Amino acid sequence: MARSKVRYVCQACGAVAPRWAGRCDACGEWNTLSEERADQPVSGAKGRTLPKGRTVALQTLAGNEEAPPRILTGIGELDRVAGGGLVPGSAILIGGDPGIGKSTLLLQALARMAQAGRRCIYVSGEEAVAQIRLRARRLGVAEAPVLLAAETNVSDIVSTLSEGARPDVVVIDSIQTLWSSMIEAAPGTVSQLRAGTEILIRHAKKTGCVMLFVGHVTKEGQIAGPRVVEHMVDTVLYFEGDRGHQYRILRAVKNRFGPTDEIGVFEMAGRGLIEVENPSLLFMGDAQAQSAGAAVLAGMEGARPLLVEVQALVAPSALGTPRRAVVGWDTARLAMVLAVLETHGGVRIGGHDVYLNIAGGLKVREPAADLAAAAALVSSLTGNPLPPRTAVFGEIALSGVIRPAGQTAQRIREARKLGFETIITAADGTADNDPAIRRVETVADLVAMIAGNALSGD
């Protein structure tokens, strides 16, 4: 009898190695290679030829394809991030820290869809049915006709979903608990994760139900398991936020049926997650207050304009190497802004400790935050606050020039809607007679404005 072939799969990244080693060559993690059987021959192996395939009809790009239908969840922020609702037959992966509110959000969404006449099933591999009922009672949705099951065997789950009427939406909480008897590996390993997710996605595509997967995250903030799982699904959503903060951010990082980088904002309350209608009011702080070291960024998150308060503290350092601490922004971006201010703005900030924070626990990723961060830093260093009702946005180049940001009109419209009277942004070369919009060409102009209190009036 021929000996079974084996291969070694990294449990951290999914890389395959022909022999065991203490360290994975792909991701660098130690003691993560696990032995698996590899009885299936590789296509094109020696002594084997590929079978003759059938001819596939080729088509042109032109066509009258309609937009896919959507299932509304009843939660506007979730529908926004998903691209307008859930697409039947799609697979959606939601990741986030433990206790951040993933299960709460999905249970609330299932309850609203079930009350609207949809057949919804919640399959939990981490909690018993009694625990789910207790949470539903606390959220006030215990009367919703949501069907529950506590199961981790993939075969049993598929058989249950195939029995009776086809479900419209199915939640699997979580994919790390799935296992199949066909795979000789422990639950949570790369092989079980990949196989279980593939079987359930195939079932969703075949039947047309929406499959919502809950995924754990690693300490680096990435969804645990191989990256191939994120490639297999149609949409990847991240649930962000600090458990000490009451605000939660749902962010789309991949969406085959809608825009990416869209966000939904929720507030965690005693009866679950509450949608935040105007998140700008949460993140921009008190726009009336005059305090040094604060600037309001007129930013964009996807198609949504969002006003966020950027807070900075610059203090003399007693250390040989001054400290740089950042929360909610890129540390490398802060280092670049500090270097530009020192070189082209004449600001002596190298001997100071610098602390930068984005209010409300939001993570800002767009380059247009450069100018707001620079304004907050200069304001804290000089002790001169920006005038109340002032919004700032613009990108800083390494030469010290302020570059215009995209979607300027939307940013200004949102700022004015919330009562901001002054806008500081880049000079875009157009003739603009609006005195409320202050154009700056370089960081030196910004420093002169703040240090000389030029914003108070001409």
C-alpha positions as CSV (number, residue, x, y, z in Angstrom):
1,M,0.0,0.0,0.0
2,A,1.4,3.4,-1.0
3,R,2.3,5.7,1.7
4,S,0.2,8.8,2.1
5,K,1.9,12.0,1.1
6,V,2.0,14.8,3.6
7,R,2.5,18.5,3.4
8,Y,2.9,21.2,6.1
9,V,0.6,24.2,6.3
10,C,1.3,27.3,8.3
11,Q,-1.6,28.0,10.7
12,A,-0.9,31.7,10.7
13,C,-0.7,32.6,7.0
14,G,-1.7,29.4,5.1
15,A,1.6,28.9,3.3
16,V,2.4,25.3,2.2
17,A,5.8,23.8,2.8
18,P,7.1,20.4,1.6
19,R,8.8,19.6,4.9
20,W,8.5,20.7,8.5
21,A,10.5,23.6,9.8
22,G,10.5,25.5,13.1
23,R,9.8,28.8,11.3
24,C,7.5,29.6,8.4
25,D,9.4,31.2,5.5
26,A,6.3,33.1,4.3
27,C,5.3,35.0,7.5
28,G,8.2,34.4,9.9
29,E,6.1,32.9,12.7
30,W,7.5,30.1,14.8
31,N,6.0,26.7,15.4
32,T,3.0,27.2,13.2
33,L,3.6,24.5,10.5
34,S,1.1,21.7,10.9
35,E,1.1,18.3,9.1
36,E,-1.7,17.6,6.6
37,R,-2.4,14.8,4.2
38,A,-2.0,15.6,0.5
39,D,-3.5,12.5,-1.2
40,Q,-4.9,14.5,-4.1
41,P,-2.5,14.6,-7.0
42,V,-1.4,18.0,-8.2
43,S,-2.7,18.9,-11.7
44,G,0.0,18.5,-14.3
45,A,2.1,16.2,-12.1
46,K,4.5,13.8,-13.7
47,G,2.8,10.9,-15.5
48,R,-0.6,12.7,-15.5
49,T,-2.3,14.8,-18.2
50,L,-5.2,17.2,-17.8
51,P,-8.6,15.9,-19.1
52,K,-10.0,17.5,-22.2
53,G,-12.3,20.3,-21.2
54,R,-15.4,21.7,-22.9
55,T,-15.4,24.9,-25.0
56,V,-16.7,27.9,-23.1
57,A,-18.7,30.6,-25.0
58,L,-16.9,33.9,-25.1
59,Q,-19.0,37.1,-24.5
60,T,-18.4,40.8,-25.0
61,L,-18.3,43.6,-22.4
62,A,-21.5,45.2,-23.8
63,G,-24.7,44.0,-22.1
64,N,-27.9,45.0,-20.3
65,E,-27.1,43.6,-16.9
66,E,-29.2,45.1,-14.1
67,A,-28.0,45.9,-10.6
68,P,-28.3,43.0,-8.2
69,P,-31.4,43.1,-6.0
70,R,-30.8,44.0,-2.3
71,I,-32.1,42.8,1.0
72,L,-32.5,45.7,3.4
73,T,-31.4,44.9,6.9
74,G,-33.5,47.7,8.6
75,I,-30.2,49.2,9.9
76,G,-29.3,52.2,7.7
77,E,-25.6,52.3,8.6
78,L,-25.1,48.6,7.9
79,D,-27.0,49.0,4.5
80,R,-24.7,52.0,3.7
81,V,-21.5,50.1,4.3
82,A,-22.8,47.0,2.4
83,G,-23.5,49.2,-0.6
84,G,-27.2,49.6,-0.3
85,G,-28.2,46.3,1.3
86,L,-27.3,42.6,1.2
87,V,-27.0,40.9,-2.2
88,P,-28.6,37.4,-2.3
89,G,-26.1,34.7,-2.8
90,S,-23.2,36.8,-1.4
91,A,-20.8,35.9,1.4
92,I,-19.9,38.6,3.9
93,L,-17.1,38.4,6.5
94,I,-17.3,40.7,9.6
95,G,-14.2,40.9,11.8
96,G,-13.5,42.8,15.0
97,D,-12.1,42.6,18.5
98,P,-13.8,40.3,21.1
99,G,-16.7,42.1,22.8
100,I,-16.8,44.9,20.2
101,G,-20.4,44.2,19.2
102,K,-20.3,41.9,16.1
103,S,-22.8,39.4,17.4
104,T,-25.0,42.2,18.8
105,L,-25.1,44.0,15.5
106,L,-25.9,40.8,13.5
107,L,-28.6,39.7,15.9
108,Q,-30.3,43.1,15.7
109,A,-30.1,43.0,11.9
110,L,-31.6,39.4,11.8
111,A,-34.4,40.4,14.1
112,R,-35.4,43.4,11.9
113,M,-35.2,41.3,8.7
114,A,-37.2,38.5,10.3
115,Q,-39.9,40.9,11.4
116,A,-40.0,42.1,7.8
117,G,-40.9,38.6,6.6
118,R,-37.5,37.2,5.8
119,R,-36.4,33.7,7.0
120,C,-33.3,34.2,9.1
121,I,-31.1,31.6,10.8
122,Y,-28.5,32.3,13.5
123,V,-25.9,29.5,13.9
124,S,-23.6,29.9,16.8
125,G,-20.5,27.8,17.5
126,E,-19.5,29.7,20.6
127,E,-22.7,30.1,22.6
128,A,-25.6,27.9,23.6
129,V,-29.1,28.7,22.4
130,A,-30.0,29.8,25.9
131,Q,-27.3,32.4,25.9
132,I,-28.4,33.8,22.5
133,R,-32.0,34.1,23.9
134,L,-30.7,36.0,26.9
135,R,-28.9,38.5,24.7
136,A,-32.0,38.8,22.5
137,R,-34.1,39.6,25.6
138,R,-31.6,42.3,26.7
139,L,-31.7,43.8,23.2
140,G,-35.5,43.8,23.2
141,V,-35.8,41.5,20.1
142,A,-36.8,38.2,21.8
143,E,-40.2,38.2,20.0
144,A,-38.6,38.3,16.5
145,P,-39.0,35.0,14.5
146,V,-35.3,34.3,14.2
147,L,-34.4,30.6,14.1
148,L,-31.4,29.5,16.3
149,A,-29.0,26.6,16.2
150,A,-25.8,25.8,18.2
151,E,-23.6,23.7,15.9
152,T,-20.0,23.6,14.6
153,N,-20.1,20.6,12.2
154,V,-20.2,21.9,8.6
155,S,-22.1,18.9,7.3
156,D,-24.8,19.2,9.9
157,I,-25.1,23.0,9.2
158,V,-25.5,22.5,5.5
159,S,-28.1,19.7,6.0
160,T,-30.1,21.9,8.4
161,L,-30.0,24.9,5.9
162,S,-31.2,22.6,3.1
163,E,-34.1,21.3,5.1
164,G,-37.5,23.1,4.6
165,A,-37.8,26.5,3.1
166,R,-34.7,28.3,1.8
167,P,-33.4,30.8,4.3
168,D,-32.8,34.4,3.2
169,V,-30.0,35.3,5.6
170,V,-27.7,33.0,7.6
171,V,-25.2,34.1,10.3
172,I,-22.3,31.8,11.2
173,D,-20.7,32.9,14.5
174,S,-17.9,32.2,14.1
175,I,-15.8,30.6,11.3
176,Q,-13.0,29.7,13.7
177,T,-15.3,27.1,15.3
178,L,-16.2,25.3,12.1
179,W,-14.9,21.8,11.5
180,S,-15.5,19.0,9.0
181,S,-14.8,15.2,9.5
182,M,-13.3,15.2,6.0
183,I,-10.3,17.2,7.3
184,E,-7.9,15.6,9.7
185,A,-7.1,18.8,11.7
186,A,-8.4,20.5,14.8
187,P,-11.1,23.2,14.6
188,G,-9.7,26.6,14.1
189,T,-6.7,25.5,11.9
190,V,-6.1,26.8,8.5
191,S,-7.4,23.6,6.8
192,Q,-10.6,23.5,8.7
193,L,-11.2,27.3,8.2
194,R,-10.6,27.1,4.5
195,A,-12.7,23.9,3.9
196,G,-15.6,25.0,6.1
197,T,-15.8,28.5,4.6
198,E,-15.6,27.1,1.0
199,I,-18.5,24.6,1.7
200,L,-20.8,27.3,3.1
201,I,-20.0,29.8,0.4
202,R,-20.8,27.2,-2.2
203,H,-24.1,26.5,-0.5
204,A,-24.9,30.3,-0.5
205,K,-24.1,30.6,-4.2
206,K,-26.2,27.6,-5.0
207,T,-29.3,28.5,-3.0
208,G,-29.1,32.3,-3.2
209,C,-29.1,33.0,0.6
210,V,-26.9,35.6,2.2
211,M,-24.1,34.1,4.3
212,L,-22.7,36.3,7.1
213,F,-19.5,35.1,8.7
214,V,-18.1,36.4,12.0
215,G,-14.3,36.2,12.2
216,H,-12.0,36.8,15.1
217,V,-9.0,39.1,14.8
218,T,-5.4,38.7,15.8
219,K,-3.5,41.1,18.1
220,E,-2.3,42.9,14.9
221,G,-5.9,43.7,14.1
222,Q,-6.2,41.3,11.1
223,I,-8.9,38.7,10.7
224,A,-7.5,35.4,12.1
225,G,-6.8,32.7,9.6
226,P,-5.4,32.6,6.1
227,R,-5.8,35.6,3.8
228,V,-7.4,33.2,1.3
229,V,-10.6,33.4,3.4
230,E,-10.9,37.1,2.7
231,H,-10.3,36.5,-1.0
232,M,-13.1,33.8,-1.1
233,V,-15.9,36.1,0.3
234,D,-17.6,38.9,-1.6
235,T,-17.4,41.6,1.2
236,V,-15.1,42.1,4.2
237,L,-16.2,44.5,6.9
238,Y,-14.2,45.5,10.0
239,F,-15.9,46.5,13.2
240,E,-13.6,49.0,14.9
241,G,-13.6,50.9,18.2
242,D,-12.3,50.9,21.7
243,R,-14.4,48.9,24.2
244,G,-13.9,51.8,26.6
245,H,-15.5,54.1,24.0
246,Q,-19.3,54.0,23.3
247,Y,-18.8,54.6,19.6
248,R,-18.2,51.8,17.0
249,I,-17.1,52.2,13.4
250,L,-18.1,49.6,10.7
251,R,-15.7,49.9,7.8
252,A,-15.8,48.2,4.4
253,V,-12.4,47.2,3.1
254,K,-13.6,44.9,0.3
255,N,-16.9,44.9,-1.5
256,R,-17.7,43.3,-4.9
257,F,-21.1,44.9,-5.0
258,G,-20.5,48.4,-3.7
259,P,-17.9,51.0,-2.7
260,T,-15.0,50.4,-0.3
261,D,-13.8,52.6,2.5
262,E,-17.4,53.4,3.4
263,I,-18.1,53.6,7.1
264,G,-21.1,53.2,9.4
265,V,-21.2,54.8,12.9
266,F,-22.9,53.2,15.9
267,E,-23.2,54.0,19.6
268,M,-23.2,51.2,22.1
269,A,-26.0,51.6,24.6
270,G,-27.7,49.4,27.2
271,R,-30.1,48.0,24.6
272,G,-27.6,47.3,21.8
273,L,-26.1,49.4,19.0
274,I,-27.8,52.6,18.0
275,E,-27.3,54.3,14.6
276,V,-25.6,57.7,14.7
277,E,-27.4,59.9,12.2
278,N,-24.8,62.7,12.2
279,P,-21.4,61.4,13.2
280,S,-19.7,64.8,12.6
281,L,-21.3,66.0,15.8
282,L,-19.6,63.2,17.7
283,F,-16.1,63.5,16.4
284,M,-15.5,67.3,16.1
285,G,-15.9,68.1,19.8
286,D,-17.0,71.6,20.9
287,A,-16.4,73.8,17.9
288,Q,-17.3,76.9,19.9
289,A,-14.5,76.4,22.4
290,Q,-11.1,78.1,21.9
291,S,-8.3,75.8,23.0
292,A,-4.8,75.7,21.7
293,G,-3.8,72.4,20.0
294,A,-7.2,71.6,18.5
295,A,-8.2,71.7,14.8
296,V,-11.3,70.4,13.1
297,L,-10.6,68.3,10.0
298,A,-13.2,68.4,7.2
299,G,-12.5,64.8,6.0
300,M,-14.1,62.2,3.8
301,E,-14.9,58.6,4.6
302,G,-16.0,56.9,1.4
303,A,-18.8,59.1,0.0
304,R,-19.6,60.6,3.4
305,P,-18.1,63.9,4.6
306,L,-17.1,63.8,8.2
307,L,-15.8,66.5,10.5
308,V,-13.3,65.2,13.1
309,E,-11.4,67.0,15.8
310,V,-7.6,66.6,15.7
311,Q,-5.9,67.2,19.1
312,A,-2.2,67.9,19.6
313,L,0.0,68.5,22.6
314,V,3.6,69.8,22.1
315,A,5.5,69.9,25.4
316,P,9.3,70.5,26.1
317,S,11.0,67.1,26.5
318,A,13.4,66.1,29.3
319,L,14.5,63.1,27.3
320,G,17.4,62.8,24.9
321,T,15.0,61.4,22.3
322,P,11.7,63.2,22.4
323,R,8.6,61.0,22.4
324,R,6.1,60.7,19.6
325,A,2.7,59.2,20.4
326,V,-0.2,58.9,18.0
327,V,-3.7,57.6,18.4
328,G,-5.9,57.3,15.3
329,W,-3.4,58.4,12.7
330,D,-0.3,57.1,10.9
331,T,2.9,57.5,12.9
332,A,5.0,57.8,9.8
333,R,2.7,60.5,8.5
334,L,3.2,62.5,11.7
335,A,7.0,62.2,11.4
336,M,6.8,63.6,7.8
337,V,4.6,66.5,8.9
338,L,7.0,67.4,11.8
339,A,10.0,67.3,9.4
340,V,8.3,69.6,6.9
341,L,7.3,72.0,9.6
342,E,10.8,72.1,10.9
343,T,12.4,72.4,7.5
344,H,10.0,74.6,5.5
345,G,7.9,76.3,8.2
346,G,10.7,77.4,10.5
347,V,9.1,75.7,13.5
348,R,11.6,74.4,16.1
349,I,9.8,71.3,17.3
350,G,12.5,68.7,17.4
351,G,13.2,69.0,21.1
352,H,9.6,68.6,22.2
353,D,7.4,65.6,23.0
354,V,4.5,65.4,20.5
355,Y,1.2,63.7,21.2
356,L,-1.5,63.5,18.5
357,N,-5.0,62.1,19.0
358,I,-8.1,61.8,16.8
359,A,-11.2,62.4,18.9
360,G,-13.9,59.8,19.3
361,G,-11.7,56.8,18.6
362,L,-11.9,57.2,14.8
363,K,-8.9,56.1,12.6
364,V,-8.2,58.7,9.9
365,R,-6.3,57.4,6.8
366,E,-6.6,60.2,4.2
367,P,-3.8,62.5,3.3
368,A,-6.1,65.6,3.6
369,A,-5.6,65.3,7.4
370,D,-2.0,66.6,7.0
371,L,-3.0,70.3,7.2
372,A,-5.3,69.8,10.2
373,A,-2.6,68.0,12.1
374,A,0.0,70.7,11.2
375,A,-2.5,73.4,12.4
376,A,-3.1,71.6,15.7
377,L,0.7,71.1,16.3
378,V,1.5,74.8,15.6
379,S,-1.4,75.9,17.7
380,S,-0.2,73.8,20.6
381,L,3.4,75.0,20.3
382,T,2.6,78.7,20.0
383,G,-0.3,78.6,22.5
384,N,-2.5,80.4,19.9
385,P,-5.9,78.7,19.4
386,L,-7.6,78.6,16.0
387,P,-10.8,80.8,15.9
388,P,-14.0,79.0,16.7
389,R,-16.0,77.5,13.8
390,T,-12.8,76.9,11.7
391,A,-12.4,73.7,9.6
392,V,-9.1,72.7,8.0
393,F,-8.1,70.2,5.3
394,G,-5.3,69.8,2.7
395,E,-2.3,67.5,1.9
396,I,1.2,68.6,2.7
397,A,4.0,67.8,0.2
398,L,7.6,67.2,1.2
399,S,8.5,70.5,-0.4
400,G,6.2,72.3,2.1
401,V,3.6,73.1,-0.6
402,I,-0.1,72.5,0.4
403,R,-1.8,70.3,-2.2
404,P,-5.6,70.4,-2.8
405,A,-7.7,67.5,-1.5
406,G,-10.3,65.7,-3.5
407,Q,-14.1,66.3,-3.1
408,T,-13.5,69.9,-1.9
409,A,-17.1,71.0,-2.5
410,Q,-18.5,68.2,-0.3
411,R,-16.2,69.0,2.5
412,I,-17.0,72.7,2.5
413,R,-20.7,72.0,2.2
414,E,-20.7,69.7,5.2
415,A,-18.7,72.2,7.3
416,R,-21.1,75.1,6.5
417,K,-24.1,72.9,7.2
418,L,-22.7,72.5,10.7
419,G,-22.1,76.2,11.1
420,F,-18.4,76.6,10.4
421,E,-17.6,80.1,9.3
422,T,-13.9,79.8,8.2
423,I,-12.3,77.1,6.0
424,I,-8.5,76.8,5.7
425,T,-7.5,74.8,2.7
426,A,-5.0,74.7,-0.2
427,A,-4.8,77.3,-3.0
428,D,-6.2,75.5,-6.1
429,G,-5.5,78.2,-8.6
430,T,-9.2,79.2,-9.1
431,A,-10.6,82.6,-8.6
432,D,-12.4,82.4,-5.3
433,N,-13.9,85.6,-3.8
434,D,-15.4,83.9,-0.8
435,P,-13.7,85.6,2.2
436,A,-14.6,82.7,4.5
437,I,-12.3,80.4,2.6
438,R,-8.6,81.1,3.5
439,R,-6.2,79.7,1.0
440,V,-2.6,78.8,2.0
441,E,0.1,77.8,-0.5
442,T,2.8,76.6,1.9
443,V,3.2,75.5,5.5
444,A,5.0,78.8,6.1
445,D,1.8,80.6,5.3
446,L,-0.1,78.4,7.8
447,V,2.5,79.0,10.5
448,A,2.3,82.7,9.9
449,M,-1.5,82.6,10.1
450,I,-1.6,80.8,13.5
451,A,1.5,82.4,15.1
452,G,0.5,85.9,14.1
453,N,-3.3,85.4,14.8
454,A,-3.9,86.4,11.2
455,L,-7.1,84.4,11.2
456,S,-8.9,86.9,13.4
457,G,-9.3,89.3,10.5
458,D,-7.5,91.5,8.1
